[in-house]
Amino acid sequence: MVDDQVKVQYVPSIDVMEVNQIDGVVNWTTPIMSYLKDEVLPDDTEEARKLRIKAAKFVLMDKVLYKRSFSQPYLRCLTPDESLYVLRDVHEGACGNHLRARSLVHKMVCAGYY
């Protein structure tokens, strides 16, 4: 039998004052949300024009971005982390298995996600 010693460390080994913010992660919704909320446009005129055209298809309600749809209710836009969770839930959880990628996307849109 090996006699292992346990070393108790009373001082933390990491610097507690160093904190990284994960809320400000930039993704595809960031420019659209900043335009709809604060009317912030990119410096490039062509990119600003494209953003205005793209943002016309979205609406911001209670700090949540939704995509307008022609014949369906608003579709909630997901961040990459949220989309992985919803994909896993739709694929394995409440909605059961899927046969193809197209049917999985159809189930997500029917559930109200974009």
N, CA, C and O of each residue as an XYZ file, in Angstrom:
456
protein
N       0.832     -1.162      0.000
C       0.000      0.000      0.000
C       0.889      1.242      0.000
O       1.871      1.308      0.740
N       0.538      2.237     -0.842
C       1.320      3.467     -0.962
C       0.731      4.497     -0.011
O      -0.478      4.730      0.013
N       1.615      5.108      0.771
C       1.163      6.124      1.723
C       1.280      7.492      1.053
O       2.382      8.030      0.941
N       0.144      8.067      0.602
C       0.147      9.375     -0.059
C      -0.029     10.470      0.981
O      -0.776     10.324      1.948
N       0.667     11.549      0.759
C       0.526     12.690      1.646
C      -0.388     13.724      0.995
O      -0.328     13.948     -0.214
N      -1.215     14.337      1.792
C      -2.108     15.372      1.321
C      -1.519     16.710      1.733
O      -1.228     16.942      2.906
N      -1.349     17.578      0.764
C      -0.789     18.896      1.026
C      -1.931     19.908      1.049
O      -2.646     20.045      0.057
N      -2.111     20.603      2.139
C      -3.157     21.598      2.288
C      -2.562     22.961      1.980
O      -1.546     23.351      2.556
N      -3.192     23.672      1.082
C      -2.715     24.989      0.686
C      -3.702     26.025      1.195
O      -4.872     26.013      0.814
N      -3.240     26.905      2.040
C      -4.109     27.905      2.652
C      -4.183     29.202      1.855
O      -5.104     29.994      2.052
N      -3.239     29.425      0.970
C      -3.217     30.619      0.136
C      -3.642     30.200     -1.274
O      -3.102     29.228     -1.803
N      -4.586     30.898     -1.893
C      -4.990     30.510     -3.246
C      -3.821     30.582     -4.222
O      -2.962     31.457     -4.115
N      -3.802     29.658     -5.167
C      -2.713     29.609     -6.135
C      -2.955     30.505     -7.338
O      -2.071     30.648     -8.183
N      -4.141     31.114     -7.435
C      -4.428     32.019     -8.543
C      -4.666     33.418     -7.997
O      -5.009     33.599     -6.829
N      -4.479     34.392     -8.859
C      -4.723     35.776     -8.478
C      -6.224     36.045     -8.600
O      -6.766     36.024     -9.705
N      -6.888     36.292     -7.497
C      -8.335     36.467     -7.467
C      -8.756     37.758     -8.163
O      -9.869     37.836     -8.683
N      -7.901     38.761     -8.184
C      -8.260     40.058     -8.759
C      -8.343     40.021    -10.286
O      -8.936     40.917    -10.886
N      -7.769     39.018    -10.916
C      -7.780     38.932    -12.380
C      -9.039     38.192    -12.820
O      -9.170     36.986    -12.610
N      -9.967     38.934    -13.436
C     -11.242     38.366    -13.864
C     -11.433     38.694    -15.332
O     -11.218     39.831    -15.753
N     -11.836     37.705    -16.111
C     -12.114     37.912    -17.528
C     -13.623     37.937    -17.732
O     -14.350     37.116    -17.172
N     -14.076     38.870    -18.526
C     -15.503     38.998    -18.807
C     -15.852     38.129    -19.997
O     -15.198     38.206    -21.037
N     -16.885     37.296    -19.852
C     -17.302     36.446    -20.962
C     -18.609     36.921    -21.577
O     -19.038     36.389    -22.601
N     -19.250     37.921    -20.964
C     -20.511     38.428    -21.500
C     -20.329     39.179    -22.810
O     -21.229     39.172    -23.649
N     -19.186     39.824    -23.005
C     -18.968     40.656    -24.168
C     -18.417     39.911    -25.367
O     -17.665     40.490    -26.150
N     -18.768     38.644    -25.533
C     -18.275     37.853    -26.651
C     -18.941     38.338    -27.930
O     -20.162     38.488    -27.984
N     -18.139     38.582    -28.954
C     -18.655     39.064    -30.231
C     -19.082     37.870    -31.077
O     -18.312     36.926    -31.257
N     -20.299     37.910    -31.592
C     -20.783     36.884    -32.504
C     -21.558     37.565    -33.624
O     -21.483     38.785    -33.768
N     -22.280     36.818    -34.397
C     -22.947     37.388    -35.571
C     -24.066     38.349    -35.206
O     -24.448     39.180    -36.030
N     -24.608     38.260    -33.986
C     -25.703     39.134    -33.590
C     -25.230     40.478    -33.052
O     -26.026     41.413    -32.962
N     -23.961     40.597    -32.695
C     -23.451     41.802    -32.046
C     -23.641     43.059    -32.893
O     -24.172     44.043    -32.378
N     -23.233     43.080    -34.172
C     -23.437     44.315    -34.947
C     -24.909     44.661    -35.154
O     -25.278     45.836    -35.161
N     -25.743     43.651    -35.322
C     -27.173     43.905    -35.529
C     -27.785     44.486    -34.265
O     -28.553     45.445    -34.331
N     -27.447     43.908    -33.108
C     -27.998     44.404    -31.849
C     -27.509     45.815    -31.536
O     -28.279     46.644    -31.050
N     -26.229     46.095    -31.813
C     -25.720     47.441    -31.533
C     -26.353     48.469    -32.463
O     -26.536     49.620    -32.066
N     -26.688     48.080    -33.686
C     -27.367     49.005    -34.591
C     -28.806     49.247    -34.149
O     -29.270     50.387    -34.139
N     -29.516     48.176    -33.781
C     -30.912     48.336    -33.381
C     -31.049     49.070    -32.054
O     -32.010     49.812    -31.852
N     -30.098     48.870    -31.150
C     -30.195     49.492    -29.828
C     -29.653     50.912    -29.832
O     -30.312     51.824    -29.331
N     -28.452     51.118    -30.395
C     -27.778     52.419    -30.307
C     -27.528     53.079    -31.657
O     -26.933     54.156    -31.709
N     -27.969     52.457    -32.754
C     -27.748     52.940    -34.118
C     -26.266     53.137    -34.417
O     -25.877     54.136    -35.021
N     -25.442     52.179    -33.993
C     -24.004     52.199    -34.254
C     -23.750     51.463    -35.559
O     -24.136     50.304    -35.713
N     -23.099     52.142    -36.500
C     -22.792     51.567    -37.808
C     -21.277     51.450    -37.989
O     -20.526     52.211    -37.380
N     -20.819     50.507    -38.817
C     -19.389     50.425    -39.131
C     -18.927     51.664    -39.891
O     -19.740     52.383    -40.472
N     -17.619     51.911    -39.884
C     -17.059     53.081    -40.572
C     -17.149     52.955    -42.090
O     -17.339     53.951    -42.787
N     -17.014     51.753    -42.594
C     -17.085     51.521    -44.035
C     -18.525     51.727    -44.515
O     -19.454     51.141    -43.959
N     -18.711     52.555    -45.542
C     -20.062     52.874    -46.003
C     -20.770     51.662    -46.605
O     -21.980     51.502    -46.439
N     -20.023     50.815    -47.297
C     -20.628     49.620    -47.893
C     -21.078     48.631    -46.808
O     -22.161     48.053    -46.901
N     -20.253     48.444    -45.794
C     -20.623     47.566    -44.675
C     -21.808     48.144    -43.895
O     -22.672     47.396    -43.437
N     -21.852     49.458    -43.744
C     -22.964     50.102    -43.056
C     -24.263     49.900    -43.833
O     -25.310     49.654    -43.235
N     -24.203     50.001    -45.153
C     -25.382     49.789    -45.986
C     -25.877     48.348    -45.862
O     -27.079     48.107    -45.752
N     -24.936     47.383    -45.880
C     -25.307     45.975    -45.746
C     -25.932     45.691    -44.380
O     -26.884     44.919    -44.270
N     -25.384     46.327    -43.345
C     -25.919     46.113    -42.002
C     -27.324     46.682    -41.867
O     -28.178     46.059    -41.235
N     -27.583     47.856    -42.448
C     -28.932     48.429    -42.389
C     -29.945     47.532    -43.099
O     -31.069     47.373    -42.624
N     -29.559     46.951    -44.221
C     -30.450     46.061    -44.963
C     -30.712     44.790    -44.158
O     -31.849     44.327    -44.066
N     -29.645     44.231    -43.575
C     -29.786     43.009    -42.792
C     -30.601     43.252    -41.516
O     -31.419     42.413    -41.137
N     -30.383     44.381    -40.859
C     -31.057     44.669    -39.590
C     -32.551     44.900    -39.772
O     -33.307     44.797    -38.806
N     -32.990     45.208    -40.977
C     -34.417     45.412    -41.216
C     -35.207     44.114    -41.022
O     -36.422     44.152    -40.827
N     -34.528     42.977    -41.075
C     -35.187     41.680    -40.908
C     -35.242     41.228    -39.455
O     -35.752     40.146    -39.164
N     -34.723     42.042    -38.539
C     -34.654     41.664    -37.124
C     -35.345     42.709    -36.265
O     -35.533     43.851    -36.684
N     -35.724     42.301    -35.051
C     -36.310     43.205    -34.075
C     -35.708     42.873    -32.710
O     -35.430     41.713    -32.407
N     -35.513     43.905    -31.896
C     -34.932     43.736    -30.568
C     -36.016     44.003    -29.525
O     -36.550     45.110    -29.449
N     -36.338     42.987    -28.723
C     -37.354     43.130    -27.677
C     -36.766     42.646    -26.358
O     -36.350     41.493    -26.246
N     -36.730     43.523    -25.363
C     -36.208     43.204    -24.032
C     -34.802     42.600    -24.100
O     -34.519     41.592    -23.452
N     -33.931     43.223    -24.887
C     -32.528     42.824    -25.045
C     -32.365     41.432    -25.653
O     -31.307     40.820    -25.505
N     -33.380     40.929    -26.325
C     -33.326     39.645    -27.022
C     -33.604     39.907    -28.492
O     -34.561     40.600    -28.838
N     -32.764     39.350    -29.355
C     -32.888     39.556    -30.790
C     -33.794     38.495    -31.400
O     -33.635     37.301    -31.143
N     -34.752     38.950    -32.218
C     -35.665     38.052    -32.917
C     -35.599     38.344    -34.402
O     -35.411     39.490    -34.813
N     -35.756     37.292    -35.214
C     -35.814     37.459    -36.661
C     -37.269     37.505    -37.071
O     -38.079     36.675    -36.656
N     -37.586     38.494    -37.896
C     -38.952     38.592    -38.410
C     -39.130     37.522    -39.482
O     -38.222     37.245    -40.266
N     -40.297     36.939    -39.495
C     -40.591     35.910    -40.471
C     -41.864     36.289    -41.210
O     -42.744     36.942    -40.649
N     -41.961     35.885    -42.447
C     -43.103     36.272    -43.267
C     -44.390     35.594    -42.800
O     -45.410     36.258    -42.617
N     -44.346     34.294    -42.611
C     -45.576     33.570    -42.288
C     -45.521     32.875    -40.928
O     -46.390     32.061    -40.617
N     -44.506     33.187    -40.112
C     -44.364     32.563    -38.802
C     -44.185     33.637    -37.747
O     -43.941     34.797    -38.079
N     -44.305     33.266    -36.468
C     -44.015     34.250    -35.420
C     -42.519     34.575    -35.388
O     -41.725     33.947    -36.089
N     -42.147     35.555    -34.574
C     -40.738     35.922    -34.452
C     -39.909     34.713    -34.027
O     -40.328     33.927    -33.177
N     -38.722     34.574    -34.632
C     -37.814     33.487    -34.295
C     -36.700     34.036    -33.423
O     -36.058     35.017    -33.799
N     -36.453     33.437    -32.277
C     -35.432     33.909    -31.337
C     -34.049     33.560    -31.877
O     -33.781     32.407    -32.212
N     -33.174     34.559    -31.959
C     -31.807     34.358    -32.425
C     -30.956     33.854    -31.267
O     -31.044     34.369    -30.152
N     -30.142     32.859    -31.533
C     -29.355     32.206    -30.503
C     -27.879     32.549    -30.638
O     -27.369     32.749    -31.740
N     -27.202     32.615    -29.493
C     -25.746     32.721    -29.498
C     -25.181     31.327    -29.781
O     -25.915     30.343    -29.691
N     -23.898     31.223    -30.121
C     -23.340     29.891    -30.392
C     -23.503     28.902    -29.232
O     -23.783     27.725    -29.464
N     -23.335     29.360    -27.999
C     -23.498     28.460    -26.854
C     -24.945     27.999    -26.711
O     -25.205     26.825    -26.449
N     -25.883     28.924    -26.883
C     -27.294     28.569    -26.797
C     -27.697     27.620    -27.918
O     -28.495     26.707    -27.707
N     -27.146     27.836    -29.108
C     -27.514     26.987    -30.238
C     -27.051     25.552    -30.038
O     -27.757     24.618    -30.417
N     -25.864     25.361    -29.444
C     -25.410     23.995    -29.165
C     -26.342     23.304    -28.178
O     -26.663     22.127    -28.342
N     -26.776     24.033    -27.154
C     -27.692     23.456    -26.171
C     -29.025     23.089    -26.826
O     -29.550     22.000    -26.594
N     -29.571     23.986    -27.638
C     -30.872     23.733    -28.266
C     -30.760     22.598    -29.276
O     -31.648     21.749    -29.353
N     -29.679     22.575    -30.049
C     -29.488     21.469    -31.002
C     -29.428     20.133    -30.280
O     -30.042     19.156    -30.710
N     -28.688     20.096    -29.187
C     -28.575     18.850    -28.425
C     -29.934     18.461    -27.844
O     -30.300     17.285    -27.854
N     -30.676     19.434    -27.344
C     -31.978     19.139    -26.753
C     -32.964     18.656    -27.807
O     -33.700     17.698    -27.574
N     -32.984     19.304    -28.954
C     -33.911     18.899    -30.019
C     -33.507     17.536    -30.581
O     -34.366     16.706    -30.879
N     -32.208     17.308    -30.723
C     -31.723     16.066    -31.320
C     -31.898     14.876    -30.385
O     -32.352     13.813    -30.810
N     -31.540     15.049    -29.110
C     -31.531     13.913    -28.191
C     -32.678     13.921    -27.195
O     -33.071     12.869    -26.692
N     -33.215     15.095    -26.907
C     -34.129     15.216    -25.778
C     -35.589     15.129    -26.142
O     -36.067     14.116    -26.653
N     -36.283     16.201    -25.871
C     -37.748     16.224    -25.907
C     -38.319     15.907    -27.284
O     -39.387     15.302    -27.383
N     -37.632     16.302    -28.338
C     -38.206     16.139    -29.678
C     -37.841     14.812    -30.336
O     -38.351     14.507    -31.414
N     -36.985     14.029    -29.725
C     -36.606     12.742    -30.290
C     -35.549     12.860    -31.360
O     -35.016     13.944    -31.600
N     -35.244     11.760    -32.001
C     -34.194     11.726    -33.027
C     -34.671     12.361    -34.321
O     -35.860     12.622    -34.506
N     -33.722     12.605    -35.208
C     -34.059     13.141    -36.522
C     -33.451     12.235    -37.587
O     -32.527     11.467    -37.321
N     -33.987     12.344    -38.781
C     -33.491     11.527    -39.872
C     -32.412     12.241    -40.677
O     -31.440     11.613    -41.098
N     -32.571     13.547    -40.899
C     -31.618     14.313    -41.697
C     -31.414     15.667    -41.034
O     -32.115     16.033    -40.091
N     -30.437     16.398    -41.554
C     -30.156     17.734    -41.038
C     -31.330     18.670    -41.302
O     -31.642     19.532    -40.481
N     -31.972     18.499    -42.444
C     -33.087     19.376    -42.806
C     -34.252     19.224    -41.833
O     -34.890     20.217    -41.482
N     -34.537     18.015    -41.396
C     -35.636     17.825    -40.456
C     -35.297     18.384    -39.079
O     -36.186     18.855    -38.368
N     -34.010     18.339    -38.691
C     -33.589     18.940    -37.421
C     -33.772     20.452    -37.462
O     -34.254     21.046    -36.497
N     -33.392     21.075    -38.569
C     -33.582     22.515    -38.729
C     -35.072     22.847    -38.714
O     -35.481     23.838    -38.108
N     -35.867     22.042    -39.363
C     -37.318     22.266    -39.378
C     -37.900     22.208    -37.966
O     -38.754     23.021    -37.613
N     -37.442     21.254    -37.162
C     -37.917     21.153    -35.776
C     -37.518     22.382    -34.968
O     -38.296     22.862    -34.144
N     -36.300     22.899    -35.201
C     -35.847     24.081    -34.461
C     -36.661     25.307    -34.848
O     -37.036     26.099    -33.984
N     -36.937     25.473    -36.138
C     -37.729     26.618    -36.586
C     -39.156     26.513    -36.057
O     -39.750     27.521    -35.673
N     -39.712     25.297    -36.034
C     -41.052     25.117    -35.481
C     -41.081     25.411    -33.985
O     -42.105     25.831    -33.444
N     -39.943     25.186    -33.321
C     -39.859     25.493    -31.888
C     -39.657     26.974    -31.636
O     -39.748     27.421    -30.492
N     -39.381     27.758    -32.696
C     -39.270     29.207    -32.558
C     -37.858     29.721    -32.445
O     -37.645     30.799    -31.891
N     -36.875     28.979    -32.956
C     -35.472     29.422    -32.902
C     -34.961     29.680    -34.306
O     -35.416     29.074    -35.277
N     -33.981     30.616    -34.393
C     -33.340     30.908    -35.677
C     -31.851     30.721    -35.515
O     -31.098     30.911    -36.469
